[in-house]
Amino acid sequence: MKKMKLPKIPVRRAVLALAPYDAPEEGRAAKLRLDFNENTVGCSPAVLRALSRMTAEQMAIYPEYQATTKLLARFFRVRPEEMHLTNGIDDALHLIMDTFVDDGDSVLVAEPTFDMYRFFAELAGARVIALHYDAEMKFPVANVLREVRKSSRQSSRRIPRVLFIANPNNPTGTLVQPVDLRRILRAASRTLVLVDEAYFDFSGLTILPWIRQYPNLLVARTFSKSAGLAALRLGCLFAKPEILAVMRRACTPYPVNTAALVAAEASIRDARFLRKYAREVLHSRTLLEKGLVRLGARIYPSHANFVLADFGPEAHRLVRALERKGILVRERKDFRRIGFMRISAGTRADTRRLLRAIEEIL
Ligand SMILES: Cc1ncc(COP(=O)(O)O)c(C=O)c1O
């Protein structure tokens, strides 16, 4: 971590120990952005129209959530009290920590996964129990089960308060099957299990209806990916009403802004746009997987809008050379060896441009 000059005011130990998140660099707008799994065509035009109709009065009033919550709840087929709106899933992770995790408590993750799980756990001063995906990028189901069972025989703080599962997982693109999720939910009776379905629109697999069966289940969705609203920051958390009610006690009064609410309403009304974009991405993902294999990479079959590719020692040079051609992809160095790139699947035209560029470089 870069050495920084500290203020004279004492800073929390957890903050001083944090490894900074590798956030996207600035100035990405005109480039082909295949590095953060965003929508590459932008949101529905209906969203832009709805935003342009916003009034000065709407801007002046603090956000009101009831009407949008009702509408979105109907869209997701849950009751309004089973849903809570957040400032992106990131904010939901923060809220989970603020509500359930004290300094010194344990949090369970299987890595590599979405970096923000570890970030918010460490920020809360939690002890991170990190299990690992195997060389085939399979989720360590048996180890997770062992960990939550072992823990439930012990008392106190060794019981993981929260287990994070991204499904599909970022960056591996792999899925944990429902049968395994069920085993975990049953075994982890004293652990809150967050199943993060940020990429649901590309996997088609959800356990959202299970919130009625498992009081320890939280499901998260976002408007940042297929809906193309990453800039507006809107996430949805789903769980039994008792869980969400206690989380609301720890929540700021206005976590989501009115523009995000207006955009979300317009977005779900244009379901055709969402379906069409998701379909395009699935075609593009197949093209990307085949193309990468043809170019010599090892890939891991993906259920999300990105593909993890192992280019071995070429990866670093490739990422830099693509950047010079205006194409951004993400180098992942967290596999305890080098060579991995995570590449988003946008449209088929995006994928063709990327594959052509890789071919030229190699
Ligand atoms: C698994 C996963 N969850 C959540 C997010 C972030 O979602 P949001 O933009 O709603 O904060 C990402 C973003 O890359 C992700 O990969």
PDBQT file of the ligand as one rigid body, heavy atoms in Angstrom, charges set to zero:
ROOT
HETATM    1  C1  LIG A 401     -20.820  -9.628  -7.944  1.00  0.00    +0.000 C 
HETATM    2  C2  LIG A 401     -21.013  -8.155  -7.956  1.00  0.00    +0.000 A 
HETATM    3  N1  LIG A 401     -21.843  -7.600  -7.076  1.00  0.00    +0.000 NA
HETATM    4  C3  LIG A 401     -22.055  -6.276  -7.051  1.00  0.00    +0.000 A 
HETATM    5  C4  LIG A 401     -21.417  -5.425  -7.935  1.00  0.00    +0.000 A 
HETATM    6  C5  LIG A 401     -21.634  -3.958  -7.833  1.00  0.00    +0.000 C 
HETATM    7  O1  LIG A 401     -22.959  -3.632  -7.968  1.00  0.00    +0.000 OA
HETATM    8  P1  LIG A 401     -23.452  -2.134  -7.819  1.00  0.00    +0.000 P 
HETATM    9  O2  LIG A 401     -23.007  -1.380  -9.018  1.00  0.00    +0.000 OA
HETATM   10  O3  LIG A 401     -24.926  -2.271  -7.706  1.00  0.00    +0.000 OA
HETATM   11  O4  LIG A 401     -22.837  -1.587  -6.556  1.00  0.00    +0.000 OA
HETATM   12  C6  LIG A 401     -20.549  -5.951  -8.881  1.00  0.00    +0.000 A 
HETATM   13  C7  LIG A 401     -19.873  -5.038  -9.826  1.00  0.00    +0.000 C 
HETATM   14  O5  LIG A 401     -18.990  -5.345 -10.557  1.00  0.00    +0.000 OA
HETATM   15  C8  LIG A 401     -20.337  -7.348  -8.882  1.00  0.00    +0.000 A 
HETATM   16  O6  LIG A 401     -19.480  -7.907  -9.746  1.00  0.00    +0.000 OA
ENDROOT
TORSDOF 0
